[in-house]
Amino acid sequence: MPVQILTKENIQLNASIASKEDAIRKAGQILVDRGYVDAGYIEKMLERENLASTFMGNFVAIPHGTEAAKELVKKSGIAIIQVPGGVDFGDGNLVKVLIGIAGKNNEHLDILSQIAIVCSEEENIEKIVKAKDPETILNLFEEVN
């Protein structure tokens, strides 16, 4: 995965998050703070969640903006938040790995496929949840390339 899309500054460890909305806002805020998206993108992430849950199973959620949010994306980026205690995403779905994404042009499809490769292995999810440093998580994603 290109270094500029995922850096250690985009990874937050040991987060404690009270709600799905807070989780999405935190992931979106990392994308805003790191210069990937305009602030309005966060609301589009929440809109997307209201249309269809971004819970993927295996303790993973991948919040992202709606189709209309594309104009708010400055460059492709990923934010990863590790939530060891989990956050309820509704319907009894517990999320421990939150991966916020913003894709410029159609890069989000490539980003999603790389995330899917990493997250399809339960042991990789466990490594992300137990990671003590951002480099451990970065290495998992770099191995995909």
C-alpha positions as CSV (number, residue, x, y, z in Angstrom):
1,M,0.0,0.0,0.0
2,P,1.5,3.4,-0.9
3,V,3.0,5.0,2.1
4,Q,1.1,8.3,1.7
5,I,-2.2,6.5,2.0
6,L,-1.4,4.8,5.3
7,T,1.2,6.2,7.7
8,K,1.7,5.6,11.4
9,E,0.2,9.0,12.2
10,N,-3.1,7.6,10.7
11,I,-3.2,4.8,13.3
12,Q,-4.7,5.3,16.7
13,L,-4.2,2.5,19.3
14,N,-6.1,1.6,22.4
15,A,-9.1,3.8,21.7
16,S,-12.1,3.7,24.0
17,I,-15.2,4.7,22.0
18,A,-18.7,4.9,23.3
19,S,-20.8,4.7,20.2
20,K,-20.9,3.9,16.5
21,E,-21.3,7.6,15.7
22,D,-18.3,8.6,17.8
23,A,-16.3,5.9,16.1
24,I,-17.1,7.2,12.6
25,R,-16.4,10.8,13.7
26,K,-13.0,9.8,15.1
27,A,-12.0,7.9,12.0
28,G,-13.2,10.8,9.8
29,Q,-11.4,13.4,12.0
30,I,-8.1,11.5,11.4
31,L,-8.7,11.8,7.7
32,V,-9.5,15.5,8.0
33,D,-6.5,16.2,10.3
34,R,-4.1,14.4,8.0
35,G,-5.3,16.4,5.0
36,Y,-7.0,13.6,3.0
37,V,-10.5,15.1,3.1
38,D,-12.5,18.3,3.8
39,A,-14.3,18.4,7.2
40,G,-17.7,17.9,5.5
41,Y,-16.6,14.3,4.6
42,I,-17.4,13.2,8.2
43,E,-21.1,14.0,7.8
44,K,-21.0,12.0,4.5
45,M,-19.5,9.1,6.4
46,L,-22.4,9.2,8.9
47,E,-24.9,9.5,6.0
48,R,-23.3,6.3,4.4
49,E,-23.7,4.5,7.7
50,N,-27.4,5.4,7.8
51,L,-27.9,4.0,4.3
52,A,-26.1,0.7,5.0
53,S,-23.9,-0.5,7.9
54,T,-20.2,-0.5,7.1
55,F,-19.7,-3.4,9.6
56,M,-17.9,-6.2,7.6
57,G,-17.9,-9.0,10.1
58,N,-14.8,-10.3,11.9
59,F,-14.8,-7.3,14.3
60,V,-14.1,-4.9,11.4
61,A,-16.0,-1.8,10.1
62,I,-14.9,0.3,7.1
63,P,-16.7,3.6,7.3
64,H,-16.5,5.8,4.2
65,G,-18.3,8.6,2.5
66,T,-21.3,8.5,0.2
67,E,-21.0,8.8,-3.6
68,A,-21.7,12.5,-3.2
69,A,-18.7,12.9,-0.9
70,K,-16.1,12.3,-3.6
71,E,-15.7,16.0,-4.2
72,L,-14.6,16.4,-0.5
73,V,-11.7,14.0,-1.0
74,K,-8.4,15.7,-1.6
75,K,-6.3,12.6,-1.8
76,S,-6.7,8.9,-0.9
77,G,-6.1,7.9,2.7
78,I,-6.8,5.4,5.4
79,A,-7.3,5.9,9.1
80,I,-7.1,2.9,11.4
81,I,-8.5,2.9,15.0
82,Q,-7.8,0.0,17.3
83,V,-10.6,-0.4,19.8
84,P,-9.6,-3.4,22.0
85,G,-12.8,-3.2,24.2
86,G,-14.9,-2.9,21.1
87,V,-17.7,-0.5,20.1
88,D,-21.3,-1.6,19.3
89,F,-22.2,-1.1,15.7
90,G,-25.8,-2.2,16.2
91,D,-27.5,-5.6,15.9
92,G,-24.9,-7.0,18.4
93,N,-22.0,-6.3,16.0
94,L,-18.9,-5.5,17.9
95,V,-16.1,-3.6,16.1
96,K,-12.5,-3.7,17.3
97,V,-10.9,-2.5,14.1
98,L,-12.2,0.6,12.5
99,I,-10.8,1.5,9.1
100,G,-11.9,4.8,7.7
101,I,-11.2,5.3,4.0
102,A,-11.3,8.1,1.5
103,G,-10.6,7.3,-2.1
104,K,-9.7,9.9,-4.8
105,N,-11.1,9.1,-8.2
106,N,-11.7,5.3,-8.1
107,E,-8.8,4.4,-5.8
108,H,-11.2,3.4,-3.1
109,L,-11.8,0.1,-4.9
110,D,-8.1,-0.7,-4.8
111,I,-7.9,0.3,-1.2
112,L,-10.9,-1.8,-0.3
113,S,-9.5,-4.9,-2.0
114,Q,-6.2,-4.5,-0.1
115,I,-8.1,-4.1,3.2
116,A,-10.2,-7.1,2.3
117,I,-7.0,-9.2,1.8
118,V,-5.6,-8.2,5.2
119,C,-8.9,-8.5,7.1
120,S,-10.0,-11.8,5.5
121,E,-7.5,-13.6,7.8
122,E,-8.7,-13.8,11.4
123,E,-5.2,-13.9,12.7
124,N,-4.5,-10.5,11.0
125,I,-7.4,-9.0,12.9
126,E,-6.1,-10.4,16.1
127,K,-2.7,-8.9,15.4
128,I,-4.2,-5.5,14.7
129,V,-6.3,-5.7,17.9
130,K,-3.3,-6.7,20.0
131,A,-0.7,-4.4,18.3
132,K,1.3,-2.3,20.7
133,D,2.7,0.0,18.1
134,P,1.5,1.4,14.7
135,E,4.4,-0.3,12.9
136,T,2.9,-3.7,13.5
137,I,-0.3,-2.6,11.7
138,L,1.6,-0.8,8.9
139,N,3.6,-4.0,8.3
140,L,0.5,-6.1,7.9
141,F,-0.8,-3.8,5.2
142,E,2.6,-3.4,3.4
143,E,2.8,-7.2,3.1
144,V,-0.2,-7.0,0.8
145,N,1.6,-4.9,-1.8
